[in-house]
Amino acid sequence: MTTIYQLDSSESTLQPFSHICILYINDLMKNDIFRILILVISSGLLGTSCMKEYSDVDLTSNHWKVVKIKNDGQLNYITTDSTYILRFSSKTEYNLDLDVNMCMGFYEVPGNGNIEIQPMACTKVCCDTEFAEELASLLPGMTRYYARGEELYLEGEGKIILQPN
């Protein structure tokens, strides 16, 4: 192993290069801007590491209860007391149970958390609530999925948050 030495003019001695680097970093740390920059970078890295997102969720492993929805442009989620169940019944088909009507359609997972949900066909038995109609129109616009904890997130032209039922 080769050690690189540098002449320290203040002491007229040879110092290992690594020692010089540490001294240089210590001098930089005295600079408030450098401290703030390090703090911002480390905070960002810590914050993103705490928000674990998993896109390798087995969508067919559960029936998913819709918890809340949000259209693009809306600030707040819309929640409901009613139960709406989304089932990915196979690797290509899904079913959505609304208030009265039932819907089915096809989807594809091209990989890496991406999802392509085709428009659905629904029965027309009676009238569903405004929430149910909004959910049915929002679902085909989803293009990405991931899980945080137990919740499944669908995102695209809005967001749908679901929990195992």
Number of C-alpha atoms within 10 A of each C-alpha: 3 4 9 10 14 14 13 12 8 6 8 8 10 12 15 13 14 13 12 15 11 11 12 11 12 11 10 13 14 10 10 10 11 13 12 12 11 13 12 12 11 11 12 11 11 11 11 10 10 8 10 12 17 15 18 12 13 10 20 15 12 14 18 22 21 25 21 18 24 20 19 11 8 10 8 10 14 14 13 12 8 14 15 20 21 24 19 22 16 13 13 13 16 20 20 25 18 23 16 13 15 17 17 19 17 19 18 13 16 9 10 12 17 18 20 17 20 17 17 18 14 16 11 11 9 9 12 14 13 9 18 21 13 15 21 19 12 21 24 19 20 20 18 20 25 20 20 12 11 9 16 24 21 23 23 18 17 18 23 23 20 22 19 15 13
